[in-house]
């Protein structure tokens, strides 16, 4: 029997289960340019993935492994040729995180046995999450997060059944919602100068008709670089990460955020080593507990929860459209050309870097898409294409579920819909905008305001079944028929103006 191993582009870790299963097996990596054209992927995402793959192949070769690296229009042709040329009788692939690719693998017609090896890039396996989820009335992230803390002994004290969370609280969210101070001065991110391999990939990507700026490119493309980013985050940025993690400031693309998600999702970093390093910083460097807990919750809690839920929900989850929203995606999502400054700033940043932090994604981009009635599938596809850390498993539950409530509450307990008040409180975007954050009618009314109230009114019948929404919905009763008619007219006119 001759075993061969196919390493997928988001599985770039030498201890991943397929590679670890057979120390001397030949290896193939395939860079499929045809696959990359299914969406208008951000240029920097293509550079990141392909450069990281090429660097990883070189690292494997340096350890003595026999590595074949193919650049092709598809996966199947080079894979079949490699299987035949190397007389492979068993092809091993680590379980893909994305369901569409798993279906693709299951449909492969190869001349050898295909073995799917369990994925060890996550802290919870698919089976373990299912065991946790089965029989529960609700799948609350907070419950899952606490279970993960206990399971890994993370930020816990005491022994046995008497273990309690360090500091006496599970969650320090209330300390991590500060609006931005005037004159804040966050440290610059850890960027890297492109090397020869990366520059070659950039030249190839420059020829493609796709989305986003190609330069400057400074993302890490190797595990060694990704570890530098982790260390830099812990030593320079973690201290102030917590309080301002929800803040948004013009000209400050990253604030104190870790910028680690692209590397976790590629396999350059493993979630366990990341949360252990951050916990060690709390114990050894006296890093503040609210920053440490807030970050660990994002990785041990949110990231694992979203992947687990993605694997648990039905196959038709991506087609969810609870509110029956069908408005097309406005062109400004691709150009950033909109007078709404918060959207302009967020989309312009995505164009330049492929990155927004979680509040820009949730409370500006997704919030607007929700209240404006945009198609959930169109919005999810844009997120998938635009963000450097995006994959199917990342975006389905985050966008369809959390951002747009298109799953009807499988994930979130209420829609994350908000008016301009939230954006005005948590950012400086409104002060340079032509729209007024306090107005909901009139020429200078902020679209976030008239869309918000129009959304509540249009969907009142089903929103009142979401218990947490009743207090907000009562405010509709205070609104005059004349004011609502103007709100409805503003919303309709706005959509008409977006039509080419």
C-alpha positions, -999 to 999 in steps of 0.1 A, spaced: 0 0 0 12 35 -9 -2 63 12 -4 98 -2 -14 130 16 -33 160 2 -28 191 23 -55 217 17 -49 254 16 -63 261 51 -45 232 68 -9 245 69 3 229 101 30 202 103 11 185 131 -22 183 113 -37 149 115 -33 137 79 4 147 79 10 132 113 -7 99 103 21 88 79 56 103 85 71 94 51 42 96 27 44 118 -4 25 150 -2 6 172 -27 -6 208 -24 -28 222 -52 -33 259 -59 -65 260 -79 -69 292 -97 -102 281 -111 -116 276 -76 -105 312 -68 -127 327 -94 -160 315 -79 -161 348 -60 -144 382 -64 -120 373 -36 -99 400 -21 -65 402 -38 -47 402 -4 -66 370 6 -54 352 -26 -19 364 -19 -20 353 17 -33 318 10 -12 310 -20 20 325 -5 14 306 27 8 274 8 41 278 -12 61 286 20 45 256 38 55 233 9 91 246 11 91 240 49 79 204 44 106 198 18 132 212 42 122 184 67 128 158 40 92 152 29 85 145 -7 63 174 -18 45 181 -51 31 216 -56 7 221 -85 -8 253 -99 -38 244 -120 -73 255 -131 -89 228 -109 -81 203 -82 -91 171 -99 -68 170 -129 -35 174 -111 -47 152 -82 -56 123 -105 -22 126 -123 -3 126 -91 -22 96 -77 -14 76 -108 22 87 -112 30 79 -76 9 47 -76 -11 59 -46 -35 33 -32 -48 54 -3 -52 92 -3 -55 108 31 -70 142 36 -77 160 69 -114 166 73 -122 200 57 -138 226 79 -161 238 50 -191 217 41 -190 225 3 -155 212 1 -164 181 21 -191 174 -5 -166 179 -32 -143 154 -17 -170 128 -12 -179 131 -49 -143 126 -61 -138 98 -86 -102 85 -79 -84 53 -86 -75 49 -50 -91 48 -16 -99 82 0 -96 84 38 -108 115 56 -88 119 88 -104 138 117 -96 175 119 -74 185 148 -73 223 140 -101 229 165 -105 224 202 -138 207 198 -144 179 173 -177 178 153 -188 148 174 -180 165 207 -200 196 198 -229 174 188 -227 156 221 -228 190 239 -256 204 218 -280 174 215 -310 177 238 -305 213 247 -334 237 245 -311 265 234 -274 266 222 -262 296 240 -226 306 234 -221 316 270 -230 281 282 -206 266 256 -179 290 265 -181 281 302 -180 244 293 -148 251 273 -132 270 302 -139 240 325 -127 215 299 -94 232 293 -89 246 328 -86 280 313 -86 310 337 -99 286 364 -89 282 401 -96 256 426 -99 219 421 -125 193 411 -161 204 413 -151 235 433 -133 251 404 -144 286 398 -135 313 372 -105 334 381 -117 368 395 -151 353 404 -167 362 370 -170 343 337 -174 374 316 -159 409 317 -179 423 288 -190 453 308 -154 465 312 -147 460 275 -172 484 258 -155 518 262 -161 543 235 -129 557 220 -111 584 238 -100 615 220 -64 613 211 -59 576 216 -26 562 203 -27 525 196 5 508 185 11 500 148 4 464 138 31 438 131 35 438 93 61 420 72 78 430 40 69 406 11 97 382 3 105 367 -31 78 340 -30 52 365 -19 62 391 -46 58 364 -72 23 356 -60 15 393 -60 25 396 -97 2 367 -106 -27 380 -85 -23 415 -101 -34 400 -134 -67 388 -120 -100 408 -123 -111 407 -87 -116 429 -56 -95 450 -32 -61 466 -31 -30 445 -37 -6 467 -19 7 474 6 7 437 16 21 430 51 3 398 63 23 369 78 28 340 54 47 316 76 42 300 110 73 318 122 59 352 113 25 343 127 41 335 160 58 369 159 24 385 155 11 365 185 40 376 207 37 412 196 0 412 204 7 398 239 36 421 247 24 453 231 -13 453 223 -31 429 248 -29 453 278 -54 478 262 -72 453 239 -101 447 262 -115 481 270 -115 494 234 -122 462 215 -156 475 204 -144 511 195 -141 524 159 -118 553 150 -111 570 117 -76 563 105 -70 535 130 -76 503 111 -67 478 139 -66 496 172 -54 470 198 -68 439 180 -47 408 176 -50 403 138 -46 366 145 -78 352 129 -62 348 94 -34 327 108 -57 306 130 -80 299 100 -50 289 78 -35 266 104 -4 286 109 -14 290 145 -34 265 167 -61 278 190 -48 260 220 -13 275 218 -28 309 213 -51 308 244 -24 292 265 0 320 256 -25 346 265 -34 329 298 4 327 306 6 364 300 -20 369 327 -2 347 352 34 358 344 31 393 331 2 406 351 -18 414 320 -53 428 329 -80 401 334 -106 419 314 -84 420 283 -72 384 287 -107 370 293 -121 390 265 -96 376 240 -98 340 252 -136 342 249 -132 351 212 -111 321 205 -121 294 230 -157 306 230 -169 323 199 -146 307 173 -152 272 185 -189 278 190 -193 291 154 -175 262 139 -194 237 160 -227 253 152 -218 253 115 -212 216 116 -244 210 137 -271 228 117 -289 214 87 -274 215 52 -300 242 41 -289 266 68 -271 289 43 -305 295 25 -321 309 56 -341 341 51 -363 346 82 -374 381 73 -378 374 36 -353 401 26 -345 403 -11 -330 437 -18 -298 434 -39 -264 443 -26 -256 479 -33 -226 486 -56 -210 507 -29 -201 474 -10 -175 469 -37 -164 506 -41 -170 522 -7 -185 551 -26 -213 562 -2 -220 593 18 -227 573 49 -193 578 65 -194 547 88 -200 524 58 -175 544 37 -148 540 64 -154 503 70 -156 493 33 -126 515 24 -107 497 51 -117 463 37 -107 473 3 -72 484 15 -66 455 40 -92 428 37 -99 434 74 -125 449 98 -128 441 135 -159 424 148 -179 455 156 -174 470 122 -186 437 107 -216 433 131 -228 467 140 -221 486 108 -220 462 78 -243 435 90 -266 458 109 -271 480 78 -277 449 56 -303 437 81 -323 468 86 -321 478 49 -335 444 39 -306 431 18 -305 395 6 -288 374 33 -272 352 6 -258 382 -13 -244 397 19 -228 364 30 -212 360 -4 -197 395 -2 -183 388 33 -168 355 21 -151 373 -8 -140 405 9 -125 394 42 -90 379 45 -100 354 73 -133 343 56 -143 307 49 -176 290 46 -176 278 82 -167 313 94 -192 333 74 -224 312 74 -231 313 111 -215 347 116 -235 364 88 -266 343 82 -270 337 119 -254 364 141 -254 393 117 -287 390 98 -308 368 120 -318 350 88 -318 317 107 -347 329 128 -329 327 161 -309 294 160 -278 313 170 -288 347 184 -315 355 210 -325 387 191 -316 405 159 -286 428 162 -304 458 148 -295 493 159 -299 529 149 -272 555 145 -271 560 182 -248 530 187 -224 540 160 -223 576 172 -214 564 207 -188 538 197 -170 557 169 -160 591 156 -176 583 122 -207 604 126 -189 637 132 -177 638 96 -208 625 80 -234 645 60 -262 628 78 -272 636 113 -272 607 138 -301 620 158 -325 626 128 -348 598 115 -368 619 90 -359 648 67 -331 654 41 -303 650 66 -317 619 84 -293 591 89 -303 560 68 -295 539 98 -323 557 117 -351 555 91 -341 519 81 -340 509 118 -376 521 125 -389 508 92 -374 474 99 -391 473 134 -424 483 119 -423 460 89 -415 430 111 -433 438 143 -455 408 142 -426 383 142 -402 405 163 -427 406 192 -421 368 196 -385 376 204 -389 384 241 -360 408 243 -375 430 215 -408 439 232 -395 469 251 -381 484 219 -412 477 199 -433 497 223 -416 528 210 -433 523 177 -466 532 195 -452 567 203 -446 574 166 -472 593 146 -486 579 114 -472 609 96 -437 603 109 -438 566 100 -451 574 65 -421 597 60 -397 570 73 -413 544 49 -409 569 20 -373 576 29 -365 539 29 -383 533 -4 -366 563 -21 -331 551 -9 -336 517 -25 -348 533 -57 -317 554 -59 -295 523 -56 -311 508 -87 -289 513 -118 
